[in-house]
Amino acid sequence: MAIAKLARKVKRPYGLWVKMTAVTMLGLCFIFVWGVFSNSSSSITTQRESFEDIIEPSSSSSTSSKGVQTQTQLPHKKEETKAEEKQNFGGVSNKEKDVLGEDEKKGNSSATVPPEHDKGVAPHKRVHKNDRDKDKVRANEVSESDGNDESEDKEEKEESEGELEGEKEGSDRDGEVGVDFEMDDGGDSGLAESLDQDSKLFEDGGVGTSKGQFKGPLFDPNASYKWKSCSTRSKHNYIPCIDIEAGGGKVQSYRHTERSCPRAPVMCLVPLPHGGYGYSQPWPESKSKILFKNVAHPRLAAYMKKHSWLVESGEYLTFPQNQSEFKGGIQHYLESIEEMVPDIEWGKNIRVVLEIGCSDSSFVAALLDRDVLTLTLGLKHDLVDLAQVALERGFPAVVSPFGRRRLPFPSQAFDAIHCGGCSIPWHSNGGKLLFEMNRILRPSGYFIMSTKHDSIEEEEAMTSLTASICWNVLAHKSDDVGEVGVKIYQKPEGNEIYELRRKKIPPLCKESENPDAAWYVRMKSCLHSIPIGIEQHGAEWPEQWPKRLESYPDWISSKEKLVADMNHWNAVVNRSYLNGLGINWPSIRNVMDMKTIYGGFAAALSRSQPNVWVMNVVPVHAPDTLPIIFERGLIGVYHDWCESFGTYPRTYDLLHADHLFSRLKNRCKQPVSIVVEMDRMLRPGGWSIIRDKVEILNPLEEILRSMKWEIRMTFAQDKEGILCAQKTIWRP
């Protein structure tokens, strides 16, 4: 009876609302029950899925392990390393987390990353506090196309379409940890103390996790490698992103007009020169002679017949001191410059110089004797490979096209720029080349240009162009002895003079334009405002050298982090690198720090090894600290290690990689290509010091063994380790 009565009520007009109410109630009850019983299991699943993406151990795990003292050797053939494993590397110190901080949690503003490197990779998303300090690192900016230049031809437009215009990228440097091993008898106590400090650092600063990362190891532990020699057009001098791999009948030049990397990562080993390879001469003997077969080149042989500053003498290529491209000698040339502008005090007021184009390197060598660090820009049309000769002699150099894109340097970087025997048409392309010099030249910095044959048209064009950017002509002298005309310009120190121009051409750049953006960024037809506040880098001239290395200007707010970085690397270099790795340091001259922060490694090494120079590389995805490095009187460049570096093969004696690979995870298509690039840059007999996570060092060691490198030392503790390896002369 009750059921029949209920049925009759349902048939009434309001029966439909009763049904809907009942269904809704049942649905809410189902959702509530499901949430109660599935909450704990789903949270566990989330933790397990994100566990592999945690960059460093959490604070709780660090705290619980601070009393544990364990040492783990990287697994490899015990017979080959048994003696090495018995070495007592006691105190493992972890200072990078203290050195890093909020500065290191933001992206490099210098970068516009080519799109092929980000395919299939989810963008890193992080939340940061707003900070207006100029030494703090900003997120990657969108590279804006140059809308002011309507005269760009079709080729430029097509090139610009291939450049990345979008996506901001976060830093992978959060919670960075390193291993510092010390040759102390009290290793156990030092280890316990360092672990205690690490736990405290993790608790204070916390460790960020990177969302959107792919799981899995950086290198496939089950992969096997069989290498082959590169069969490219430039053969043993192959520079992948500069040289054209295969030459066609219509292609006369073997170098790209702009940086253009192969579509697929380079996975071949560059062969040795046809005449063989001999170990490089140690410094300072390499200043006066090098082995000719190491740099042998058909065009170089033809070049030698017309120039007397390099002479073939038996198996050597010698460089007579009394011979130079500068008539009257290089010393006379430098002294005449100081006479024209007394404020140019080489080695004191002037420390960091850029040399445009590479000739006899006498200018670089003479300034080096006066404590001036000169970086030579080897241009892409240097078909004689004189930049390779300079590197073989032990002088800093980098190879780069110089046409439409910015050079890989920050703004306000160089104290002076020199163009000797200058034949560059600065007035061409709307004067963009000279505008680029203005960008990287420090306010009140000097542009020194010497020419042998002045053209009236070119002289007038240069005069008009330098006047439009308010460069002051400090001196103009025709040297009868040197047979060259020397002009010295000075960049203004303030913005007031820009407003006094009758024609505002070139215009001032927009405030949103980042002057430090340099990687794959096109040159602009505008002038960046000169920094005037003490909180901006480049606003004040640095201290004189060598005080400059350890003095920090007002625009660097994180001075305590720089001090910590300096102390950290002083301890690592002096207590470990110089004595604990078996490296013959007198044979080391050309060094590269593949992932630097403040240049602490370079500074520490230069103090203990004055014959060494270091190329500091700031990866484009990392915080932009390169202005600080130049401010300290050191040199460096921006670079993306998913691509080949702008240098010749076999040019570096030592490569230092501190957590480079772990920070490149999920960025490069084929991370093994980075190891191939290291093999290309390093000389036979050269060394690599690699500090990273054990899970990366284990397969990396096998990759190096497949290249016949000799593993000289390995050490690991608590998931962090160090690997020291030496390249051999083996080629496939």
Order of alpha helices (4+ residues) and beta strands (2+ residues): alpha-alpha-alpha-alpha-alpha-alpha-alpha-beta-alpha-alpha-beta-beta-alpha-beta-alpha-beta-alpha-beta-beta-alpha-beta-alpha-beta-beta-alpha-alpha-beta-alpha-beta-alpha-beta-beta-alpha-alpha-beta-alpha-beta-beta
